[in-house]
Amino acid sequence: MKVTIVGAGAVGASCAEYIAIKNFASDVVLVDIKEGVAEGKAMDLMQCASLNGFDTRISGATNDYSKTAGSHIVVITSGIPRKPGMTREELIGINAGIVKSVTASLLEHSPEAIVIVVSNPMDTMTYLVHKTSGLPKNRIIGMGGALDSARFRYRLAEALGAPISDVDGMVIGGHSDTGMVPLTRHATRNSVKVSEFLSEQRLQEVEEATKVGGATLTKLLGTSAWYAPGAAVSALVQAIACDQKKLFPCSAMLNGEYGLEDLCIGVPVILGRNGIERIVEVDLNADEKAKMKDSAEGVSKTNALLEL
């Protein structure tokens, strides 16, 4: 199993590290436009192999996509990172050109690959790949919901004073500060609804903290986060590579599901060897449906800025 990650920055390198440590891939290729960066990070990671007990081969290449040939899964993290005060939507002009070019180069050498999009604004970049690549919808996946849900569970566990392994919860909708729809009503602690433990006010605080999870870290770090995004990507890659049939919220192309058409947005999906094996339609109440509709409208407005 060969995995390519385009963009050897903090997110891409973290993703490569987590995939290697899990030891399910034979090869991981890092590609970057900056001379020597991918090669250097690959070498650094390979010098961890004996210490961390993995046999995955990690290699790097500077803008040479021939090294990615035969990849089963490709991950696109490339693009400029979000800076303090910058919204994901403001990134669209620059990152759209990068993602379109990278996708074409990857598919030239790995036409059967499954594509995971991380670049922001993620839902719109996922939509761009759908519109320009010609790939079937099951082979294009946006990462955002898996990360947002991890942040949701972190905030829930914090509020509950519980270990995160006790907590289950999911975020659907757009991968943006205003577009996320944390499904608080469905969240549980060992199958018991979290509303049995937390007040409505505290749950609202959890929801709001989840929505600004990325912006909070950007303010603290001065750039986008990388550990949790890298871990989220590696979990999706493993689910596909190992045909795990796991359920994750991911940005998927909708054609009627949730009453939405021609739109990529975060919804629960089953991931396996074919990529998205099934879109799962969760029963939403009137409030959740309204929030999902508002989120979809926001994503559509950003999509309208694309030059297709």
N, C-alpha and C positions, 0 to 999 in steps of 0.2 A: 504494500500500500504506500503510494507516494503522495505527499501533500506539499503543495507550494503555497508560500505566504508572500504576497507582494507588499512591500513596505517593511523595512527592518528597523523601524522606530521602536518605541517602548512597547506599544501594543503588539506589533508583529513579533518582536523578540520574545515577549512574555508568552505569547501563543505557542511559538516554537518550543520554548522550554517546557511548558505544561504537556504538550503533545509528546515530546521526547521522554519525559519522566514517566508518563503513563505506558510507554513502551508498546504501543499497538501499531505504530507505523514503521515501515522499513526505512523510509527516506523522508526528510523534510528539507525543502529548498527555500532559502530566503533570497528574495530579489529586492534590490533597492537601486534608485537612480544615482545615489551619491557614491562616488568611487571608494571602494574598500570597506564600506560600512557593513554590508551583508556578509562579506567574507570574514571580516573581523568578528562580528557577533557570532557567526556560525562556529568559528574556531574557538572562541571563548566558551560557547555552550558545549562543544565537543570535549573540552577539557574538564567538563563536569561529569562526563559519562561514567568514568570509573568510580567517582565519588557518589553519584546518585544512582548507580546501578542500571543504566539503560544502554541499549544496543542500537537505538535509532541513529541512523547516519544523518548528520546535519551539514549542509553545504550552503555556500553563498555565491551570489553572482551579481555583478554590476550591470543591470539593464540587459542581460543576456537571457532571453526567454527560451533559447534552445536548451538550456539546462533544465527547464521545467517540463520537457516533453514526457508524455505518458503519465501525467499527474491524474490521480483519481478525484482529488478534491483540491480546489484552489480557493484561497482566501485573499480578499482585496481589502487591505487596511490603508492603502496609500492615499495621500491627500494631505492638505495642511491641517494641523490640529486646531481645535477651538481654543481661542485665547480668552482671558477674562473679559466679560462684558459682551462677548460675541455669541450670538445664537447659532444653533446648528444650521438654520436656514440661510444665514449670511455666507455660509461656506459654499453654496451651490455653484456659483459661477466658475470658480477655480476647480473644485473637485469633480464636477461633471466631466470636464475635458480629460482629467486624469483617469477617471474610472472607465470612460469609454475607450480610451487608448489601451489601457492595461487589459481590459476584457478581451479586446480583439487580439492582442499579442498572446495572451494565455490560450485562447481557444484555437489559435493557429497551430499550436504545438500539442494541445490536449483537448481535442474537439469533443470528447466524451465526458469531460470533467463536470463535477457538480460545483457550482459557484456559491461561496458564502461572502456576502457583502457586509463590510464593517464601516466603510468610509461614510462620513456625514455630509449632508443630512441623509441618514441611512435609508429611510423608507423611499425617498426620492431617488437615491442612487440605485436601490434595488429595482425600482420601476424602470430606470434608465437601462439597466442591463437587460430587463425583459424586452424592452422596445428596440434594442439595438443588436442583441446577440443572436436572435433566432432560436434560442434554446427552449425546450419545453418547460412549462411553469414549475414542474416538480424539481428541476435542477438549479433553481435560483432561489436563494434563501437570504433574508436579511437578519442579522444577528440580534438586533436591539432588545427584543422582548425577554430573551434569556438573561441579559444583564440587568434590565429593569426589575425583573422578578427576583433576582438575587439580592438586589438592593432593598426591595420590598420586604423580603424575608429577614434581612438584617435589621431593618427598622422594627418589624413586628417582634422579633426576638428581644430586641433592646427594650421595647415597651413592656413585654411580658416578663422580662427577667428570666427568660428561658433559653436553653441551648438552641442554636439554629436548627439542629437535627430534629427538634420537636415540631418545627414550624413549616407549614406549607402554604404558599400563596402565589398568585400569578398576576402579572400586569399585561394587559392587552392595549391595543390602540397604537398611536404614533409614538415613535421614539424621540420625543421632545418634551421640554419642560411643561408645556401646556397640553400635549396630546395624550399623555399616559392615562390609562384607565385602570388603576389598581382595583382588583376584584376583592375588596375587603369583605363583602358579604359571604364569599366562598372560602376565605382564608381559615385555616384550622391549626390547632395545636393538638397533635396526636388524635386527629379526627374530631375533636371538639371545636366548635366554632369559636374564633377568637373573641367574638362579641360576648361570650360567656365570662371572659376575663377582663376585658377592657371597655371603658365607657365610650359612648359615641364621640365625645370630644377628643379622647385620646386616639381613637381610630382615625379621626379626621387629621390629627397632627401627624400620625404615621403616614397617611396618604400624601399629605403636602410635603413631608420630608423626602418621601420616595420620588415625587415628581421633580424635585430640585436636586436629586442625588448627584447628577453629573455636574451641575453648575456649582454645587457646594464644594466638590473636589477641585474643580477648575480654579475656584477662588483661593483655595488653600494651597494648591500646588503650582499655580501659575500656568498650567497646561492641562490637557485632558488626562484622566486616569488611565492606568494601563494594567494593573494586576487583575482586577475583576473582569475588564473586557477581554483580556487574554485568556482567562479561565473560562469565560462564557464561550468564546470561540472554540477552545479545545474540547469542551463538552459536546458541542454540536458536531465537530469533526469526528469525535469518537463514536457518537451515536450513529453516524452514517457509516463510518469505516467498519464498525463492528456489528452493524445491522441490529442495533439494540431495540428499535421500535419504541424509543423514549418519546414522551410528550414534552415539548417545549413551546412557549410562545415565540413565534418568529414572524418576521415580515414576509408575507406570502401574497402572490397575486390572487385577488378575489374576483370571481365572476358569478356573483349572485349570493355567495355566502355572506351572512350577516346583513343582507340587503344591500350590499355594496358591489359596484361594478368597476372594472378596469382600474384597480387601485391596489397598491402594495401597502399593507398595514399589519401590525402585530396581532396575530390570532394563534390559538393553540394548534399545533401540528404534531403529527407522528413522524419521527425521523428514522429512516432506515437506509439500506443500501441504495435505494433509488432516490434518495433525497427526501422530499416531502411525499410521504406515502398517503397521507390523509389530512385534510383540514377538519378540525373538530369544532362543531358549533355548540358553544356553551349557552345554556338558557340564561338570558339577561333580563333583568327587570326594566321597568320604564326609565328609571334614572340612569342605569348603565347603558341602555340603548341610546339615550339622548347624549350621553358623554361620548359614546363611540361615534355617533353621527357628527358631533362637533369636531372630534379628532380627525375623522375622515375628511371633513371639509378643509381643515388646516393643511393636511397632507396634499390634498388636491390643489390648493392654492400654490404650494411650493412646487408641485409637479408642473404647474402651468408656466413656471419660469424656465423650464428646460427648453433647449433648442433641439427638437427631435427632427 
